[in-house]
Amino acid sequence: MIVNGYSIEANADLTNADLRGADLTDADLVGAVMEGANLTDANLTRANLTDAHLKDADLTRANLTAAYLMDADLHCANLTDAILIGADLTRAELTKARVTDADLTRANLTEA
C-alpha cells in the first residue's frame, strides 16, 4: 500500500515520514522503522506495529484502537490525546513517552 508517497509494509523505513492524517487502518507495519515520523491524526485502527520503532514519533490524536504494539519502541513518543482503546502494548517501551489525555481503556500494558 502506498500512502502519501510512502510504501506501507512490514519492515519499511519510514524514518521522519510525514503521515499526518493518513488512513493506515489494518496496516502491516511489523518491524517498521518510524522514528521521528509525524502520525498526527493518523488512523491506525487494528494496525500491526509489533516490534515497530516509533522513538520520537508524533502520534498526537492518532487513533490506535485495537492496534498491536507488542514490543514496540515508543521511547519519547508523543501520544497526547491518542486513542488506544483495546490496544495491545505488551512489553512496549514507553520510557519518557507523553500520554497526556490518551484513552487507554482496556489497553494491555503488561510488562510495558
BELHUGI-V537350 format. One record per residue. RES is the residue in one letter. SS is DSSP state (hx for helix, st for strand, lp for the rest). PSI is psi in degrees with one decimal (* if undefined). OMEGA is omega in whole degrees, -180 to 180 (999 if undefined). Layout:
res->(RES/RES)
ss->(SS/SS)
psi->(PSI/PSI)
omega->(OMEGA/OMEGA)
//
This chain:
res->(M/I/V/N/G/Y/S/I/E/A/N/A/D/L/T/N/A/D/L/R/G/A/D/L/T/D/A/D/L/V/G/A/V/M/E/G/A/N/L/T/D/A/N/L/T/R/A/N/L/T/D/A/H/L/K/D/A/D/L/T/R/A/N/L/T/A/A/Y/L/M/D/A/D/L/H/C/A/N/L/T/D/A/I/L/I/G/A/D/L/T/R/A/E/L/T/K/A/R/V/T/D/A/D/L/T/R/A/N/L/T/E/A)
ss->(lp/st/st/lp/lp/st/st/lp/lp/lp/lp/lp/st/lp/lp/lp/lp/st/lp/lp/lp/lp/st/lp/lp/lp/lp/st/lp/lp/lp/lp/st/lp/lp/lp/lp/st/lp/lp/lp/lp/st/lp/lp/lp/lp/st/lp/lp/lp/lp/st/lp/lp/lp/lp/st/lp/lp/lp/lp/st/lp/lp/lp/lp/st/lp/lp/lp/lp/st/lp/lp/lp/lp/st/lp/lp/lp/lp/st/lp/lp/lp/lp/st/lp/lp/lp/lp/st/lp/lp/lp/lp/st/lp/lp/lp/lp/st/lp/lp/lp/lp/st/lp/lp/lp/lp)
psi->(136.2/125.8/126.1/32.5/1.0/138.8/115.6/107.5/167.6/141.4/16.4/148.6/103.2/32.5/127.3/20.8/144.9/98.1/32.1/127.7/8.7/145.1/103.3/29.8/130.7/15.9/142.5/101.2/31.4/125.7/8.1/145.6/110.2/31.2/129.4/7.0/147.2/106.6/27.1/130.7/13.7/150.1/108.4/30.6/128.2/14.1/145.2/104.4/27.3/131.4/15.5/151.3/102.3/26.6/131.5/13.1/149.0/108.1/30.3/127.5/15.1/146.7/108.7/32.6/127.2/23.7/152.8/112.2/29.4/132.2/17.6/147.5/105.1/26.2/124.4/15.6/152.1/109.9/26.7/128.3/14.5/152.3/113.7/33.6/122.7/12.9/148.8/106.7/29.4/126.0/17.3/144.6/111.8/15.5/127.3/13.1/142.5/119.2/27.5/124.3/18.4/145.3/106.1/25.1/126.9/15.1/144.2/113.3/25.2/124.3/16.3/*)
omega->(177/179/180/179/-179/176/-178/-179/178/178/179/174/-179/179/179/180/176/-179/178/176/-178/175/-179/179/178/-179/175/-179/179/177/-179/176/-175/-177/179/-179/176/-179/179/178/179/176/-180/180/179/178/178/-179/178/180/179/180/-176/-180/178/178/177/180/180/178/178/177/-180/-180/178/178/178/-178/-180/178/179/177/179/-180/179/177/177/179/-180/179/178/178/-178/-178/178/179/178/-179/-180/179/178/177/-177/-179/179/175/177/-179/-179/178/175/178/-178/180/179/177/178/-179/-179/179/179/999)
//
